[in-house]
Amino acid sequence: MEKVSLGGIKVVDVHAHPFKESVEMETPVSFLRKLSLSVIPEMFTSVDGLEKHHPYPGSNMWIQILLRNMAKYYSCEEDLTSIVEARNIRAKDYGRYTKELFQDVNLQGTIMDFGYPQPPLDRVEFEKLSGASVWEISRIEPIMITESKRSTNFDEFVCQYRKRLQEDLSMEKVVGLKTIIAYRSGLEVFEMNKEEAEKSYREFLENDRSPAKAFRDYCFHIAMEACTETDKFMHIHTGIGDGEVVMTKASPSFLLDTLRKDKYKDTKVHLVHGGYPWMEEAAFIVSILPNVYMDISLQNPFTGHGVERIISQVLELAPFDKVMYGSDAFTVPEMNWMGVKLFAECFERVLNNWVEKDYMTAEKARYIGEMILYRNFEKAYKIKL
Ligand SMILES: [Zn+2]
């Protein structure tokens, strides 16, 4: 039987964050900290005195898989000290090293969320560093903060906020807006209510990380309107993420009432992280709403061996043309690299299983691979690589 290989296919990562050229040498502990989704640095304190096969404290499957792949890539021993040593030598020329890793997996383009880290890095700088094409989404929350500080009252804020969104959306490389409302008041967004919004605006002025729900809901709708007018994408963080997420209101199902409103039937929506761990809800939503898409970032690569199960589960319901590759890589180029490697490896297993069962030919399976790795991006975002 013919085996499906996704080798050589170009890749676009539709959700990742930029990182800076790192000038300092990594130590085993500093490197482990950069690899973790955990925002508690104390998770990794020391790697000394461990028995030979003891996993590094706080490390999980994703870190295990990455370290093993790095050791193979550098042809060095599979212990953290040797890996970090080999890495430090190569990373002396950070730009060259970053480009080498991107090219190794044919990662040619990426949509970046410059909302993290803060203060924002520069798009052109990152393009130079990585050699990849970079498109941007503009986060609404930092704009809300800046404009609230500048405005003397709520009406002035609304006017300025709307203007800023329009300005950002008119920029050539900006493909949409993004909201992290799931981190603040949750995805159960209510209808616009100006009176309530104005009241809760005061709560926001006192603390810009407070829930201020009616105010955030109001700003969410303005952003959806701005995306609708310009035919650009609204990126919505769904599912888990940082430890501060409103976890009981983070699953995509909370969004359904909003997304299926008649006024948003033409609005393009991108469910960032595909709602993990509620990715089946996201898969259902993209299967019923023509303009809603999802990516598999964060769940890939940070669930390690789980990526294979997740691809299979998402594609139980999601149409093949509604899912896009993503990583949520955010600190070092090894994350972007491992994201593609792990995804391709897991996806090949899923596709080969379908071919074995005679659900499709190997040619069609590879084509579906191409769709998720870059073709769906090109079509949905109307961008040719
Ligand atoms: Zn992210």
Residues whose N, C-alpha, C, O or C-beta is under 5 A from the ligand:
A	BS01	ZN	D328
